[in-house]
């Protein structure tokens, strides 16, 4: 299972790529702490709220069935949202073992049913 500290670090790195301050593009909810806000951003990142999240290193058999869940993921940060005025690919890795999130991402990304 991915630790909260790993999720928070991934969300912080994702937020740093954006031109708009973090507090303006996260939902206006009463978070107990900044960490809770970052955890919400991580969950939104995984489920595709900020763009399609793809598992980069997933392995499939010849029938298209997932053999090994992805541990490396990427999301495109649109040029209108990024600091560099160009699209950027945000890559991150989940290294703490199988979580099922790779399967979730693969299933939804494969069939486009976000």
C-alpha positions in Angstrom: 0.0 0.0 0.0 1.2 3.5 -0.8 2.0 5.5 2.3 0.4 8.9 2.9 3.8 10.6 2.8 4.5 9.1 -0.7 1.0 10.3 -1.9 1.6 13.8 -0.5 5.0 14.1 -2.1 3.6 13.0 -5.5 0.8 15.6 -5.1 3.2 18.3 -4.2 5.4 17.6 -7.2 2.3 17.6 -9.4 1.2 21.0 -8.0 4.6 22.5 -8.6 4.1 22.1 -12.4 1.1 24.4 -12.4 0.9 28.1 -13.0 -2.2 28.7 -10.9 -1.5 28.5 -7.1 -2.4 25.2 -5.6 -5.1 26.6 -3.3 -7.0 28.0 -6.3 -7.4 24.8 -8.2 -8.1 22.4 -5.4 -11.7 22.1 -4.3 -12.9 24.7 -1.8 -13.6 22.3 1.0 -12.8 22.4 4.7 -9.6 20.3 4.9 -8.3 19.4 8.3 -4.8 20.1 7.1 -2.7 20.8 4.0 -1.8 17.1 4.0 -5.5 16.2 3.7 -5.7 18.6 0.7 -2.7 16.9 -0.9 -4.1 13.5 -0.3 -7.3 14.6 -2.1 -5.2 15.8 -5.0 -3.4 12.5 -5.2 -6.7 10.6 -5.3 -8.0 13.0 -8.0 -4.8 12.5 -10.0 -5.2 8.7 -9.9 -8.9 8.7 -11.0 -8.3 11.1 -13.9 -9.7 14.4 -12.6 -6.7 16.3 -13.9 -6.3 14.3 -17.1 -5.9 10.7 -18.1 -3.5 8.8 -15.9 -1.7 6.0 -17.7 0.3 3.1 -16.3 3.5 3.2 -18.3 5.1 -0.1 -17.4 2.1 -2.5 -17.2 2.5 -5.8 -18.9 -0.2 -7.7 -20.9 -0.6 -11.1 -22.4 -1.5 -11.5 -26.1 -5.2 -11.3 -25.3 -4.8 -7.9 -23.7 -5.2 -9.1 -20.1 -3.1 -7.4 -17.5 -0.2 -9.6 -16.2 1.8 -7.1 -14.1 0.3 -4.0 -12.6 2.0 -0.7 -13.5 4.2 1.0 -10.9 5.1 4.0 -13.1 2.4 6.4 -14.2 2.0 9.6 -16.3 -0.5 12.4 -16.6 -0.3 15.3 -19.1 -0.3 18.8 -17.7 -2.0 20.9 -20.4 0.0 23.9 -21.7 -2.6 26.3 -20.4 -2.2 25.0 -16.9 1.6 24.5 -16.8 4.2 27.1 -15.8 6.2 26.6 -19.0 3.4 27.5 -21.4 3.8 24.1 -23.0 2.3 20.7 -22.2 4.4 18.6 -19.8 4.2 15.0 -18.8 4.1 14.4 -15.1 5.6 11.0 -14.2 5.4 9.4 -10.9 6.1 6.0 -9.4 4.4 3.9 -6.8 6.9 1.6 -5.3 5.3 0.0 -2.3 3.8 -3.2 -3.9 0.6 -4.0 -5.6 -2.2 -1.7 -4.6 -4.8 -2.5 -7.2 -4.7 1.1 -8.4 -2.7 0.1 -11.5 -5.5 -2.3 -12.4 -8.1 0.4 -11.8 -6.2 2.9 -14.1 -5.6 0.3 -16.8 -9.2 -0.8 -16.8 -10.6 2.8 -17.1 -7.9 4.1 -19.4 -8.2 1.1 -21.7 -11.9 1.5 -22.2 -12.1 5.3 -21.8 -14.9 5.1 -19.2 -13.6 7.7 -16.7 
